[in-house]
Amino acid sequence: MLQVFKGSWALLLGMMLLMVGNGLQGTLLGVRGGLEGFGTFEMSIVMSCYFVGFLGGSKMAPEMIRRVGHVRVFAALGSFISAVLILYPAFPHPVAWALGRIVIGFCFSGVYVTAESWLNNSADNAHRGKALSLYMIVQMFGIVAAQGILLTGDPSGFVLFIIPSVLVSISFAPILLSVSPTPAFETTKPMTLRELTRISPLGCVGMFLMGGVFSAQFGMAAVYGTERGLTVAEISIFVTAIYLGALLLQYPIGWLSDRMDRRVLILAVSVLGGLGGFAGFLYDDVFILLLGSAFIIGGMSNPLYALLIAYTNDFLEHEDMAAASGGLIFINGIGAIAGPLITGWMMGLVGPEGFFLFVAVLLLGLAAYAGFRMTQRASTFDVDEATPYSPILATASPVVVEVAQEIYIEAELEEAESAATETPAA
């Protein structure tokens, strides 16, 4: 791990600063929207627009990179991000913020694609898995650190919007000044959604539902806190609890994933996350219980993203794994766009606690569908043949997901070669 860090520290530092900027602007808008008098449904539209832009960027960024190169795309999109972050407080209107969120989502997606392709290029095959794990830790650290920065200023002023703009601008320096040459960029033609759904119905349904759960956490947690009447400090701690759970429970769940029937684990993790959501729905007037619920839903739901990818890979041939990643990301993106909208509607219907109700319903819905699929297909899980779990967050671009797929493929090929070597000749 230390060797990977030495070779990629500049990239990782830059990506951490990007995640601090992105994590801060998401929470800050949720708080500032309440101060500006925006309604819950208006804020849900604003938050949903980020995922509209992100999905569009994941589709268009690869072509932009091929046409003009990594450096130009990186610099151009970064400039737009910094500009939009400054414009938010200057134009406090839901329409302006929604348009800004589309631009921000598009640009962050393109920046992630660019930086992550550099990260992939900087790690050799032997250390790619460690680089991916370290990258996930850096992402989570950036989001958690952002919540602390929220406490350093007044959400009703300009300073907290200037800070993420500066951090995003600074993040490009270590990446652009230390990485050379730029890597070749290639993408895999995605598998059709019909074929992907036929191969793994649970994987596809799960990715759609997880898109809704993650976007609710990333986009609406601060809106919930504002509507609930929490202080800025309490909102910061609440959002931090979600991502601490995601960081701390990712590896234990991943360890179990490689040692037991993944459908059983998907069902169990979904039930636990759903129960955590219902606990928040019923007891959100007790702050310590609220934090416990946030920790559980974050810790259960975020690892499910990588778990569903690993489960889907169990039914794919090596040559189809990379192609499947594009379809899985698209399905997840559609769910992410719908997530904040439905969350906002539920919060308007039952009150702020509708945030937890939405998360609970989706997670228990996934558990129910996993149970149903267990009656439709016999278990084929084999500890020796299962594709290994690799930690991936829902914030990942197609580049990281394809890298994870490559790690799966390499691990399987190595196991096959090892088995062939150990088998005595006839």
C-alpha positions as MATLAB code, in Angstrom:
seq = 'MLQVFKGSWALLLGMMLLMVGNGLQGTLLGVRGGLEGFGTFEMSIVMSCYFVGFLGGSKMAPEMIRRVGHVRVFAALGSFISAVLILYPAFPHPVAWALGRIVIGFCFSGVYVTAESWLNNSADNAHRGKALSLYMIVQMFGIVAAQGILLTGDPSGFVLFIIPSVLVSISFAPILLSVSPTPAFETTKPMTLRELTRISPLGCVGMFLMGGVFSAQFGMAAVYGTERGLTVAEISIFVTAIYLGALLLQYPIGWLSDRMDRRVLILAVSVLGGLGGFAGFLYDDVFILLLGSAFIIGGMSNPLYALLIAYTNDFLEHEDMAAASGGLIFINGIGAIAGPLITGWMMGLVGPEGFFLFVAVLLLGLAAYAGFRMTQRASTFDVDEATPYSPILATASPVVVEVAQEIYIEAELEEAESAATETPAA';
ca = [
       0.000    0.000    0.000;
       2.864    2.388    0.848;
       4.465    1.742   -2.530;
       1.188    2.589   -4.276;
       0.879    5.795   -2.243;
       4.406    6.890   -3.127;
       3.723    6.454   -6.810;
       0.285    8.108   -6.821;
       0.280   10.598   -3.932;
      -0.186   13.620   -6.186;
      -3.197   12.066   -7.897;
      -4.670   10.946   -4.589;
      -4.141   14.370   -3.025;
      -5.819   16.036   -5.973;
      -8.761   13.645   -5.852;
      -9.133   14.145   -2.098;
      -9.371   17.918   -2.587;
     -11.936   17.368   -5.337;
     -14.021   15.212   -3.024;
     -13.772   17.818   -0.252;
     -15.095   20.425   -2.670;
     -17.865   18.180   -3.959;
     -18.878   16.940   -0.527;
     -18.963   20.457    0.896;
     -21.055   21.980   -1.877;
     -23.672   19.224   -1.621;
     -24.205   19.651    2.127;
     -23.879   23.440    1.981;
     -26.609   23.789   -0.629;
     -28.966   21.736    1.519;
     -28.412   24.122    4.434;
     -28.406   27.317    2.373;
     -31.561   26.303    0.517;
     -33.434   26.232    3.827;
     -32.087   29.687    4.715;
     -33.242   30.998    1.328;
     -36.738   29.611    1.903;
     -36.636   26.971   -0.841;
     -39.284   24.277   -0.494;
     -38.388   20.618    0.016;
     -39.518   19.620   -3.466;
     -37.600   22.526   -5.019;
     -34.465   21.322   -3.264;
     -35.110   17.760   -4.396;
     -35.125   18.968   -8.015;
     -31.897   20.893   -7.418;
     -30.221   17.829   -5.917;
     -31.510   15.504   -8.626;
     -30.018   17.710  -11.333;
     -26.498   16.826  -10.183;
     -27.107   13.211  -11.144;
     -28.591   14.235  -14.487;
     -25.343   16.025  -15.260;
     -23.211   13.235  -13.818;
     -24.864   10.602  -15.993;
     -24.499   12.795  -19.071;
     -20.865   13.469  -18.267;
     -20.051    9.789  -17.896;
     -21.349    9.287  -21.442;
     -19.766   12.333  -23.107;
     -16.457   12.772  -21.247;
     -14.676    9.834  -22.943;
     -15.353   11.295  -26.389;
     -14.209   14.749  -25.239;
     -10.951   13.265  -23.947;
     -10.342   11.420  -27.207;
     -10.888   14.628  -29.215;
      -8.856   17.201  -27.264;
      -6.878   15.254  -24.659;
      -6.838   14.772  -20.896;
      -5.188   18.048  -19.932;
      -7.564   20.327  -21.828;
     -10.664   18.493  -20.645;
      -9.403   18.493  -17.071;
      -8.606   22.212  -17.064;
     -11.790   23.286  -18.844;
     -14.160   21.292  -16.646;
     -12.326   22.352  -13.510;
     -12.746   26.006  -14.456;
     -16.494   25.526  -14.863;
     -16.718   23.831  -11.447;
     -14.946   26.710   -9.711;
     -17.122   29.275  -11.493;
     -20.419   27.575  -10.642;
     -19.468   27.193   -6.981;
     -18.965   30.964   -6.765;
     -22.223   31.688   -8.621;
     -24.468   29.711   -6.244;
     -24.720   32.449   -3.578;
     -24.847   35.177   -6.216;
     -28.030   33.742   -7.759;
     -30.055   32.123   -4.940;
     -32.918   30.822   -7.074;
     -34.016   27.184   -7.541;
     -33.815   27.391  -11.339;
     -30.315   28.869  -11.268;
     -29.179   26.275   -8.740;
     -30.712   23.434  -10.748;
     -28.849   24.549  -13.872;
     -25.676   24.937  -11.818;
     -26.062   21.424  -10.425;
     -26.383   19.984  -13.925;
     -23.156   21.732  -14.940;
     -21.410   20.698  -11.694;
     -22.493   17.068  -12.091;
     -21.371   16.960  -15.718;
     -18.009   18.537  -14.923;
     -17.267   16.397  -11.878;
     -18.058   13.279  -13.888;
     -15.643   14.347  -16.615;
     -12.954   15.265  -14.086;
     -13.321   11.892  -12.361;
     -13.021   10.053  -15.681;
      -9.869   12.005  -16.509;
      -8.155   11.699  -13.128;
      -9.138    8.079  -12.586;
      -7.748    7.058  -15.961;
      -4.447    8.636  -14.886;
      -4.589    6.759  -11.583;
      -5.223    3.498  -13.394;
      -2.304    4.175  -15.724;
       0.051    4.912  -12.827;
      -0.508    1.522  -11.128;
       0.798   -1.752  -12.517;
      -1.284   -4.922  -12.529;
       0.191   -6.190   -9.275;
      -0.862   -3.071   -7.348;
      -4.080   -2.027   -9.117;
      -6.329   -3.529   -6.473;
      -4.470   -1.698   -3.687;
      -4.644    1.537   -5.679;
      -8.402    1.129   -5.999;
      -8.775    0.534   -2.251;
      -6.598    3.529   -1.416;
      -8.581    5.669   -3.839;
     -11.836    4.684   -2.117;
     -10.398    5.603    1.285;
      -9.259    8.979   -0.052;
     -12.715    9.639   -1.515;
     -14.426    8.921    1.788;
     -11.886   10.960    3.742;
     -12.535   13.932    1.460;
     -16.304   13.767    1.956;
     -15.961   13.407    5.739;
     -13.418   16.263    5.953;
     -15.832   18.475    4.018;
     -18.402   18.204    6.784;
     -15.894   19.637    9.275;
     -15.178   22.609    7.003;
     -18.900   23.391    7.045;
     -18.472   24.478   10.676;
     -15.822   27.095    9.880;
     -18.129   29.703    8.325;
     -21.611   31.110    8.019;
     -23.808   29.202    5.514;
     -25.691   32.415    4.776;
     -22.548   34.148    3.505;
     -20.089   33.693    0.633;
     -17.022   32.249    2.364;
     -18.193   28.633    2.481;
     -18.842   28.754   -1.259;
     -15.423   30.242   -1.941;
     -13.627   27.484    0.000;
     -14.747   24.562   -2.249;
     -14.069   26.698   -5.323;
     -10.499   27.275   -4.150;
     -10.015   23.635   -3.163;
     -11.193   22.436   -6.573;
      -8.854   24.894   -8.299;
      -5.908   23.804   -6.141;
      -6.671   20.112   -6.707;
      -5.604   20.357  -10.348;
      -2.068   21.515   -9.536;
      -0.653   18.251   -8.110;
      -2.357   16.239  -10.839;
      -1.382   18.352  -13.841;
       2.150   19.183  -12.666;
       3.257   15.691  -11.659;
       1.590   13.244  -14.033;
       3.225   12.574  -17.381;
       2.615   11.294  -19.942;
      -1.148   11.268  -20.324;
      -2.532    7.761  -20.689;
      -4.227    6.355  -23.745;
      -7.994    6.364  -23.250;
     -10.232    3.562  -24.420;
     -13.726    2.557  -23.419;
     -15.571   -0.698  -23.871;
     -18.805   -0.907  -25.820;
     -21.516   -1.535  -23.206;
     -23.653   -4.641  -23.079;
     -27.333   -4.114  -23.922;
     -29.618   -3.590  -20.948;
     -31.897   -6.417  -22.085;
     -29.021   -8.896  -22.117;
     -27.681   -7.623  -18.788;
     -31.109   -7.937  -17.165;
     -31.450  -11.472  -18.487;
     -28.071  -12.465  -17.062;
     -28.571  -10.936  -13.604;
     -32.040   -9.603  -12.732;
     -31.037   -9.090   -9.099;
     -27.901   -7.186  -10.076;
     -29.850   -4.804  -12.315;
     -32.759   -4.212   -9.934;
     -30.321   -3.781   -7.068;
     -28.214   -1.223   -8.936;
     -31.334    0.793   -9.774;
     -32.494    0.818   -6.149;
     -29.001    1.620   -4.873;
     -28.897    4.622   -7.188;
     -31.949    5.972   -5.380;
     -30.534    5.220   -1.937;
     -27.132    6.766   -2.615;
     -28.509    9.923   -4.238;
     -30.845   10.394   -1.279;
     -27.864   10.203    1.071;
     -25.578   12.391   -1.028;
     -28.194   14.931   -2.082;
     -30.940   15.036    0.532;
     -29.271   14.315    3.896;
     -28.541   18.000    4.509;
     -32.020   18.956    3.279;
     -33.460   16.508    5.812;
     -31.331   18.027    8.567;
     -32.472   21.529    7.684;
     -36.144   20.540    7.578;
     -35.729   18.642   10.835;
     -34.399   21.782   12.524;
     -30.903   20.479   13.238;
     -28.104   22.968   13.779;
     -25.321   23.276   11.214;
     -23.019   21.337   13.556;
     -25.596   18.567   13.970;
     -26.120   18.356   10.194;
     -22.358   18.074    9.731;
     -22.138   15.231   12.266;
     -25.187   13.520   10.780;
     -23.760   13.481    7.244;
     -20.370   12.388    8.596;
     -22.003    9.403   10.331;
     -23.378    8.173    6.983;
     -19.968    8.149    5.320;
     -18.089    6.832    8.330;
     -20.398    3.841    8.265;
     -19.676    3.399    4.559;
     -15.929    3.544    5.143;
     -15.716    1.302    8.217;
     -18.100   -1.442    7.071;
     -16.975   -1.684    3.430;
     -14.192   -4.177    4.108;
     -15.989   -6.465    6.612;
     -18.871   -6.855    4.165;
     -16.403   -7.381    1.342;
     -14.654  -10.092    3.372;
     -17.978  -11.878    3.905;
     -18.819  -11.462    0.221;
     -15.934  -13.710   -0.792;
     -16.905  -16.431    1.683;
     -20.682  -16.918    1.502;
     -23.606  -16.963   -0.912;
     -23.806  -13.373   -2.094;
     -27.586  -13.409   -2.415;
     -27.882  -14.264    1.268;
     -25.467  -11.453    2.107;
     -27.338   -8.982   -0.127;
     -30.565   -9.934    1.613;
     -29.057   -9.656    5.118;
     -27.290   -6.347    4.483;
     -30.423   -4.876    2.883;
     -32.584   -5.930    5.827;
     -30.157   -4.410    8.329;
     -29.997   -1.185    6.334;
     -33.777   -1.096    6.013;
     -34.217   -1.598    9.765;
     -31.723    1.207   10.351;
     -33.825    3.419    8.110;
     -37.016    2.580    9.992;
     -35.234    3.318   13.280;
     -34.425    6.790   11.972;
     -38.020    7.206   10.804;
     -39.418    6.324   14.232;
     -36.815    7.845   16.573;
     -35.361   10.853   14.744;
     -36.182   13.069   17.745;
     -33.288   11.448   19.673;
     -30.047   12.720   18.120;
     -27.814    9.841   19.229;
     -30.273    7.343   17.744;
     -30.391    9.465   14.614;
     -26.624    9.148   14.269;
     -26.802    5.395   14.828;
     -29.399    5.090   12.093;
     -27.275    7.195    9.724;
     -24.223    5.028   10.447;
     -26.164    1.834    9.744;
     -27.804    2.933    6.496;
     -24.494    4.322    5.245;
     -22.565    1.255    6.323;
     -25.047   -1.190    4.798;
     -26.097    0.585    1.605;
     -22.760    1.810    0.239;
     -21.014   -1.617    0.192;
     -24.066   -3.010   -1.606;
     -22.957   -1.170   -4.758;
     -19.724   -3.145   -5.017;
     -21.431   -6.310   -3.762;
     -24.013   -6.188   -6.558;
     -21.275   -5.729   -9.163;
     -19.361   -8.719   -7.768;
     -22.569  -10.789   -7.746;
     -23.357   -9.877  -11.361;
     -19.813  -10.813  -12.388;
     -20.400  -14.326  -11.058;
     -22.683  -14.896  -14.069;
     -20.501  -13.223  -16.701;
     -17.708  -14.533  -18.877;
     -14.356  -12.761  -18.561;
     -14.744  -10.989  -21.886;
     -18.176   -9.597  -20.901;
     -17.313   -8.109  -17.499;
     -15.985   -4.782  -18.737;
     -18.879   -4.428  -21.168;
     -21.385   -5.001  -18.356;
     -19.985   -2.118  -16.288;
     -21.438    0.535  -18.617;
     -24.924   -0.920  -18.340;
     -24.727   -1.213  -14.561;
     -23.597    2.406  -14.224;
     -26.413    3.603  -16.500;
     -29.034    1.717  -14.472;
     -27.597    3.124  -11.257;
     -27.619    6.621  -12.748;
     -31.301    6.454  -13.649;
     -32.102    5.436  -10.083;
     -29.908    8.265   -8.779;
     -31.838   10.864  -10.782;
     -35.154    9.634   -9.398;
     -33.914    9.303   -5.798;
     -33.957   12.953   -4.630;
     -37.256   13.635   -6.414;
     -39.067   10.783   -4.671;
     -37.356   11.610   -1.367;
     -38.549   15.216   -1.612;
     -42.071   14.064   -2.394;
     -42.100   11.710    0.593;
     -40.703   14.384    2.887;
     -43.500   16.677    1.784;
     -46.032   13.907    2.383;
     -45.025   12.609    5.825;
     -42.534   15.225    7.043;
     -38.706   15.321    7.182;
     -38.594   11.710    8.422;
     -39.755   10.719    4.927;
     -36.019   10.734    4.122;
     -35.497    7.663    6.282;
     -38.728    6.066    5.121;
     -37.631    6.277    1.491;
     -34.258    4.672    2.230;
     -35.881    1.945    4.335;
     -38.460    1.079    1.671;
     -35.820    0.766   -1.062;
     -33.488   -1.379    1.023;
     -36.261   -3.691    2.233;
     -37.558   -3.829   -1.333;
     -34.128   -5.042   -2.432;
     -34.143   -7.634    0.356;
     -37.560   -8.883   -0.741;
     -36.459   -9.144   -4.369;
     -33.264  -10.963   -3.363;
     -35.409  -13.452   -1.442;
     -37.647  -13.892   -4.469;
     -34.679  -14.481   -6.788;
     -33.422  -17.190   -4.431;
     -36.603  -19.129   -5.245;
     -36.070  -18.701   -8.998;
     -32.438  -19.727   -9.394;
     -30.450  -22.277   -7.443;
     -27.317  -21.021   -5.757;
     -24.199  -21.386   -7.884;
     -21.837  -19.732   -5.414;
     -18.447  -21.381   -5.096;
     -15.821  -19.852   -2.829;
     -13.053  -21.008   -5.151;
     -14.686  -19.710   -8.342;
     -16.464  -16.528   -7.222;
     -15.117  -13.245   -8.572;
     -13.412  -11.317   -5.741;
     -15.094   -8.334   -4.101;
     -13.460   -5.006   -4.861;
     -14.450   -1.809   -2.995;
     -16.204    0.644   -5.311;
     -18.310    3.636   -4.347;
     -21.351    4.934   -6.204;
     -19.398    8.146   -6.885;
     -17.031    6.193   -9.153;
     -16.857    6.960  -12.851;
     -16.957    4.250  -15.554;
     -13.158    4.179  -15.449;
     -12.996    2.887  -11.868;
     -15.755    0.346  -12.456;
     -13.942   -0.984  -15.523;
     -10.686   -1.095  -13.521;
     -12.462   -3.153  -10.891;
     -13.714   -5.465  -13.606;
     -10.153   -5.870  -14.884;
      -9.050   -6.802  -11.353;
     -11.818   -9.419  -11.212;
     -10.704  -10.860  -14.550;
      -7.003  -10.924  -13.621;
      -7.755  -12.623  -10.305;
      -9.819  -15.317  -12.000;
      -7.192  -15.926  -14.673;
      -4.480  -16.224  -12.026;
      -6.583  -18.738  -10.082;
      -7.214  -20.726  -13.253;
      -3.497  -20.779  -14.077;
      -2.639  -21.803  -10.525;
      -5.174  -24.621  -10.605;
      -3.848  -25.833  -13.954;
      -0.298  -25.833  -12.575;
      -1.271  -27.816   -9.483;
      -3.237  -30.430  -11.458;
      -0.925  -33.412  -12.170;
      -0.503  -34.424  -15.771;
      -2.545  -37.433  -16.841;
];
